[in-house]
Amino acid sequence: TGLHELLGHGSGKLFERKADGTFNFDKENTMDILTGGKVASWFEPGQIFTSVFRKLAGPIEECRAFAVACVLGCDEDILRKMGHDAVCGQRVKFVAWLKMISGGICGFSNYDVIKK
């Protein structure tokens, strides 16, 4: 929960061009982790995450938070820093993944066959 809420929802930076034309990141030296090249897109003045992604904004944000929790929740050092020894850390990982799988299966109940 801590990793999901604090780091998952509380992290991340939106690259943006400010109204004065400057950027809130080093445009020349910031690498796009997907392409390996320079960052090629950003939010323009007046745009915010929800105005750009609309209906997908919430699901994208939750996906990011879950991904952060899943990745960091498997890191032994992080689990140790959160007060879990090796045995307890394994249990934490097992329960977290079991909860994710269960949530995915339960999510099928929201699927509408007609609307797909």
C-alpha positions as MATLAB code, in Angstrom:
seq = 'TGLHELLGHGSGKLFERKADGTFNFDKENTMDILTGGKVASWFEPGQIFTSVFRKLAGPIEECRAFAVACVLGCDEDILRKMGHDAVCGQRVKFVAWLKMISGGICGFSNYDVIKK';
ca = [
       0.000    0.000    0.000;
       2.812    2.395    0.874;
       4.598    1.784   -2.406;
       1.361    2.090   -4.391;
       0.055    5.226   -2.685;
       3.219    7.134   -1.795;
       5.581    6.293   -4.621;
       3.131    5.137   -7.293;
       0.718    8.046   -7.055;
       3.209   10.496   -5.572;
       5.926   10.191   -8.174;
       6.297   11.016  -11.803;
       6.940   14.260  -13.584;
       4.960   15.703  -16.429;
       7.239   17.309  -18.988;
       5.816   20.654  -19.992;
       6.523   23.808  -21.930;
       5.673   26.838  -19.818;
       3.777   29.881  -21.104;
       7.072   31.776  -21.480;
       8.410   29.047  -23.807;
      10.824   27.505  -21.315;
      10.642   23.869  -20.287;
      10.427   22.345  -16.829;
      13.091   19.801  -17.833;
      16.428   19.847  -19.633;
      15.133   19.364  -23.172;
      18.570   18.746  -24.664;
      19.787   16.166  -22.153;
      16.677   14.317  -20.975;
      16.399   10.885  -22.569;
      13.130    9.266  -23.582;
      13.364    5.870  -21.870;
      11.222    4.229  -24.579;
      13.172    5.400  -27.637;
      16.591    6.217  -26.189;
      16.422    9.566  -27.987;
      15.519   13.017  -26.755;
      12.070   13.713  -25.325;
       9.950   14.642  -28.348;
       6.593   15.528  -26.770;
       5.377   17.396  -23.728;
       2.368   19.139  -22.305;
       1.705   22.566  -23.743;
       0.573   25.547  -21.625;
      -2.929   24.965  -20.290;
      -2.829   21.213  -20.778;
      -3.023   18.903  -17.791;
      -2.952   15.127  -17.532;
      -6.737   14.756  -17.315;
      -7.449   17.146  -20.194;
      -5.119   15.209  -22.489;
      -5.974   11.644  -21.503;
      -9.622   12.250  -20.556;
     -11.393    8.948  -19.688;
      -8.081    7.092  -19.618;
      -6.450    9.426  -17.072;
      -7.694    7.489  -14.030;
      -6.862    4.027  -15.368;
      -3.415    5.187  -16.524;
      -2.696    6.675  -13.106;
      -3.799    3.474  -11.344;
      -1.760    1.350  -13.726;
       1.324    3.446  -12.952;
       0.777    3.147   -9.212;
       0.248   -0.622   -9.428;
       3.314   -1.030  -11.654;
       5.491    0.900   -9.201;
       4.215   -1.196   -6.297;
       4.713   -4.474   -8.186;
       8.257   -3.661   -9.258;
       9.456   -2.090   -6.018;
       7.541   -4.588   -3.889;
       9.755   -7.344   -5.286;
      12.968   -5.550   -4.343;
      14.540   -7.174   -1.283;
      16.331   -3.958   -0.219;
      13.132   -1.934   -0.324;
      11.201   -4.571    1.608;
      13.977   -4.622    4.212;
      13.846   -0.819    4.497;
      10.116   -1.134    5.101;
      10.835   -3.427    8.042;
      10.318   -6.860    6.476;
      12.878   -9.634    6.903;
      13.475  -12.136    4.076;
      10.711  -14.555    5.143;
       8.146  -11.829    5.729;
       9.244  -10.143    2.477;
       8.416  -13.321    0.560;
       4.967  -13.371    2.156;
       4.431   -9.703    1.298;
       5.304  -10.405   -2.343;
       3.071  -13.477   -2.464;
       0.065  -11.655   -0.994;
       0.606   -8.620   -3.250;
       0.712  -10.739   -6.402;
      -2.213  -12.865   -5.240;
      -4.214   -9.670   -4.692;
      -3.315   -8.435   -8.194;
      -4.354  -11.728   -9.791;
      -7.573  -11.800   -7.774;
      -8.334   -8.204   -8.733;
      -7.785   -9.003  -12.392;
     -10.129  -11.969  -12.269;
     -12.760   -9.962  -10.394;
     -12.405   -7.230  -13.017;
     -13.944   -9.548  -15.571;
     -17.284   -8.982  -13.840;
     -17.146   -5.399  -15.140;
     -16.819   -6.501  -18.752;
     -19.842   -5.786  -20.917;
     -20.058   -8.325  -23.731;
     -22.365   -6.118  -25.788;
     -20.238   -2.958  -25.528;
     -16.980   -4.947  -25.571;
];
